Amino acid sequence: MARPVPSLQTERDLFSQGARIVAGMDEVGRGAIAGPVTIGVVAIDEHVSEIPEGLADSKLMTPKRREAIVPVLQQWGIAWATGSATAEEIDKYGIMSALSLAGSRALASLGVSPDVVILDGNTSFLMEEANGPRVITHVKADQNCACVSAASVLAKVERDAFMTAMHHEYPHYGWDGNKGYGAKAHTDALKIHGTTHLHRRSWNLGV
């Protein structure tokens, strides 16, 4: 099966309806048992150039390709940003509220005010606020909508780099490979070494 190729169809439909700035937003780390949840956001306007060659949903790209395309994506949109919520915040507020917090932080750092935010999936974690952007969900937006694909790449590269750096501080858990997800090496290490401040202790970690 051919790899899905993102387009600008959804974004252009929104521009035709009057939107001036459209932002794509995507998260990474929701299902991990350690580390933050990180959200990327990329804003474009109607003057957006052609989609960068090789762009796809971050999960369908190799790490090397993701890292190589980041500078291109940062120049492609009119603005980009990331936001995260820590494991402690996930434990305190729950994953959906933590996603909302991370998304709000990303928008606050964006530097422009989008008229519409496109989220991947069918459930919104971002609250619409008075005078804020309209929030819409789009199933498989990370594969089909270029600005959401771009956001997914920026979020994944940033979070992967953070977890790889934390691996050097906590080498037992294999975070350079599993990035905080529940791989066997990670869960086995939890039984021996216990948790760190980066673990989501409210989750069922088996320890």
C-alpha positions in Angstrom: 0.0 0.0 0.0 1.3 3.4 -0.9 2.2 5.8 1.8 -0.4 8.5 2.3 0.7 11.9 0.9 -0.7 15.0 2.7 -2.3 17.7 0.7 -3.5 21.3 1.3 -7.2 20.6 0.3 -8.6 21.0 3.8 -6.6 24.1 4.5 -7.6 25.6 1.1 -11.3 24.9 1.8 -10.9 26.8 5.1 -9.3 29.7 3.3 -12.1 29.8 0.8 -14.5 30.0 3.7 -12.8 33.1 5.0 -10.0 31.9 7.3 -6.9 34.0 7.0 -4.5 31.8 9.1 -5.0 28.0 9.6 -3.0 26.1 12.1 -2.4 22.3 12.2 -1.8 20.7 15.6 -0.7 17.2 16.6 0.5 15.5 19.7 3.1 12.8 20.5 3.6 10.9 23.7 0.0 10.4 24.7 0.4 6.7 25.1 3.9 6.7 26.7 4.4 5.7 30.3 7.2 8.2 30.9 8.1 11.6 29.7 6.0 14.6 28.6 3.2 14.8 26.1 4.4 17.3 23.4 2.3 19.2 20.9 3.4 20.8 17.7 1.6 23.5 15.8 2.3 25.0 12.3 0.4 28.0 11.0 0.0 28.7 7.3 -1.9 31.4 5.2 -3.3 31.4 1.7 0.1 32.2 0.3 1.6 28.9 1.5 4.1 27.4 -0.9 4.0 23.8 -2.2 4.3 21.1 0.4 7.9 20.2 1.3 9.0 17.1 -0.6 8.9 14.0 1.6 6.5 15.3 4.2 4.3 12.7 5.8 2.8 11.7 9.1 5.8 11.6 11.5 5.1 7.9 12.3 5.6 7.0 8.6 9.0 8.8 8.3 12.4 7.5 9.4 14.1 9.4 12.3 16.8 10.6 9.9 14.2 12.0 7.5 12.2 13.7 10.3 15.3 15.4 11.6 16.4 16.5 8.1 13.0 18.1 7.2 12.6 20.1 10.5 14.5 23.2 9.2 12.4 23.1 6.0 9.1 22.9 7.9 10.2 25.8 10.2 10.6 28.0 7.1 7.5 26.6 5.3 4.8 27.9 7.6 4.4 31.5 8.7 4.9 30.4 12.3 5.5 27.2 14.3 5.8 26.3 18.0 5.7 23.4 20.4 4.2 23.0 23.9 4.5 20.2 26.5 3.0 19.0 29.7 5.1 17.1 32.1 4.5 13.7 33.6 3.7 15.4 36.9 1.0 17.5 35.2 -0.4 14.4 33.5 -0.6 12.7 36.9 -2.2 15.8 38.5 -4.7 16.7 35.8 -5.2 13.6 33.6 -4.1 13.1 30.0 -6.8 15.0 28.3 -6.3 18.1 30.4 -2.6 17.8 30.0 -3.1 17.7 26.2 -5.2 20.9 26.5 -2.5 22.5 28.6 0.3 21.6 26.1 -1.8 22.8 23.2 -2.5 26.1 24.9 1.2 26.5 25.6 2.0 25.8 21.9 -0.6 28.4 20.7 0.7 30.9 23.2 4.2 30.5 21.8 3.1 30.7 18.1 3.3 34.4 17.7 0.3 34.6 15.4 -3.4 34.1 16.0 -5.0 31.5 13.8 -8.6 31.6 12.8 -8.9 27.8 12.7 -6.9 25.0 14.4 -7.1 21.5 12.8 -6.6 18.6 15.2 -6.0 15.0 14.2 -8.7 12.5 15.3 -12.3 12.9 16.2 -12.1 14.2 19.7 -10.9 17.7 20.6 -8.6 18.2 23.5 -8.4 21.9 22.9 -11.1 24.2 24.4 -12.5 26.9 22.2 -12.3 30.2 24.0 -14.0 33.5 23.4 -12.1 35.4 20.7 -9.9 32.3 20.1 -9.6 30.1 17.1 -12.3 27.8 15.9 -11.2 24.2 16.6 -12.1 21.4 14.2 -11.2 17.7 14.2 -10.2 15.7 11.2 -9.7 11.9 11.2 -6.2 11.1 9.9 -5.3 14.7 9.6 -1.7 13.8 10.5 -1.7 11.8 7.2 -3.9 14.0 5.0 -3.5 17.7 6.1 -0.1 19.1 5.3 0.0 21.6 8.2 -0.9 18.8 10.7 1.7 16.5 9.2 4.2 19.2 9.7 3.1 19.7 13.3 3.4 16.0 14.0 7.0 16.0 12.8 8.1 19.0 14.9 6.5 17.5 18.0 8.0 14.0 17.5 11.5 15.3 16.8 11.5 17.5 19.9 10.1 14.9 22.2 12.4 12.1 20.9 15.4 14.4 21.4 14.3 15.1 25.0 13.8 11.4 25.8 17.1 10.5 24.2 18.8 13.1 26.4 17.1 11.8 29.5 18.3 8.3 28.6 21.8 9.4 29.5 20.6 10.4 32.9 18.5 7.3 33.4 20.1 4.6 31.1 18.3 1.6 32.6 15.0 2.2 30.8 16.2 2.3 27.2 14.6 5.6 26.4 17.0 6.2 23.5 15.1 3.4 21.8 11.6 3.3 23.2 11.2 7.0 23.9 9.3 6.3 27.1 6.7 3.9 25.7 6.0 0.6 27.4 8.5 -1.6 25.6 9.5 -4.8 27.4 13.0 -3.4 28.2 11.3 -0.4 29.8 8.8 -2.3 31.9 11.4 -4.9 33.0 13.6 -2.1 34.2 10.8 -0.6 36.2 10.5 -3.8 38.2 14.2 -3.6 39.1 14.8 0.2 39.4 11.4 1.6 40.2 10.1 4.9 38.8 11.7 8.3 38.2 10.2 11.8 38.2 9.6 11.3 34.5 7.3 8.4 35.0 3.5 8.8 34.9 3.0 7.3 38.4 -0.8 7.6 38.2 -0.7 5.1 35.4 -0.7 1.3 35.8 3.1 0.8 35.6 3.1 -2.6 37.2 5.3 -1.6 40.1 
